[in-house]
C-alpha cells in the first residue's frame, strides 16, 4: 500500500500545483498582469528604493529582461521611475497607488487560495499539513 502511495503522491502534488498555477494565472489576467509582472510588483512593494538591477539579482534574470518588465509595469501605471538621490545613474522603481491596490488584490487572492487549501481542516491539522509540506519540500529540493 505504501508503494502505491509513493507512486501517486508526486502526481497528486503536481496536479495540485498545476491547479494553483492555473488559478493564479486566471486571477492575474483579471488584473491585467503577467506572472512576471505580479512577482516583480510584489518585490518592489516589499523592497523600498529597489532598482531594476535589484530585481535582476533577486530573480536571476538578465538586466534587459528586468528593464523590460519594469517598462511594461510603468506603461500599465503600476510603478513609476524616480532618479536615485544617492546615485543619479540609478532609477528607483516606486509602486504607484494603483500598484499598491493591485498588490492588495493579489494578497486577497493568495488568502482565498490558502483558505481553500486548508478548508475542512482543524487548527492542528492545518499546522501539521504546513509542517509536512515544508518537510516534503526540504526532502526533495536538492534531489
N, C-alpha and C positions, 0 to 999 in steps of 0.2 A: 504493500500500500504506500509506503514511504517513497519508493522509486517512482510511482505514478505521480505523486505529489510533486516531486522534484522535476519531473518531466513537464508537467503542466504549469508549474509556478512561473517560470520565465515568460511563457506565453500569456498568462493572465496579467502579469505586471506590465508587459509590453502593450497588451490590449488596453489596460487602464491608462498607461502613459499616452498612447496614441489618442485616446478619447479626450483626455485632459488637453492635449495639444490642439486637437480639432476644435474643442470648445473655446479655448483661449484665442485661437485664430479668428473664430467667428465673433467673439466679443471685441477683439481688436479691430476687426474690419468695420464693425458698427461704430467704432470711434475714429475711423479713417487712419489707422496706424498699422504699420507692419510690425512684426515681432522685433525686428532690429531697432526700429524707432521706439517701441514701447520699452525695451530693455535699456536703451540709451536715455530715454526720458527719466526712467527710474534712477539711473546712475546720476544724472545731473540734478535730480531732486534731492538725492542723498549726499551729493558732494558739491558744496558751495564753492564757487570760484574755480571749477574744473574747466579744462580746455578739451579740444578735440584730441590733443596728444594724450591727455589723461584717459580719455575714452579708448583710444587705440591701445594703450598699455593695459588697461583693465580687461579688455575683451580679446586681446591678442590679434587685432586686425591691422591692416595697413593704414597708414595716415590718410591715404587717398579715400579709402572706404569710410573712415571716421568722418572726414570732412564732408563726404557726400551725404552721410546720414544727417549730420548737423545741418547742412544746407537745406535738405528736404524738410527737416523738422522746422527750420526757420521759415520756410515758404508756407508751411501749414499753420504758422503762428504759435507753435508750441514753445519755442525758445527765441531769444534774441542774442546777439553777439555784442560784447562790450570790450573795448580795449582794456587790457590789464593796466592798473595804475603802477604796478611794480615793474612790468616789462612790456613796453609799448608794442613789441613784436607779437605778443600773445593776445588772443581774443578769448575772453571768458564766455562760457555758454551759460546763459541765465534763463531758467524756465519762466515763461510768461504766466499771467493769471490763468489763461486758457490751459497752459501746460500743467499747472498745479491742479486745475479742475479735472483734466484727463488722468492725472496721477491718482486722484481720489476715486475716480470711477474705476480705474484698474484695481485699486485696493479693494473696492467693494466687490468686484468680480472675483478677486482672489479669495475674499472672505466667504463669498457664496459657494465657490468651488470647495474650499476647505470644509465648510459646513456640510455640504453634500457628501463629501468623503467620509465624514465622521458621523453622519446621520444614523441613528439607531444604536449607537454605542454609548455606554455609560462613561463617566469620567475616567474610571480606572482602565476601561477598555481602550479609550482614546489614548491615554498615556502609554499603555502597552503597545498599541498599534504604531504610534510615533516612534517609540523606542525600538521596536522590531524593524521598522522601515530604515531607521538610521543604522542599525546593526547590519541589516542586509546590504545597505549601500556601502558601508565600510568593508564588508566582506568581499565585495566584487569590484570596487572602484579601481583597483590596480591589477586586476586579473589579466 
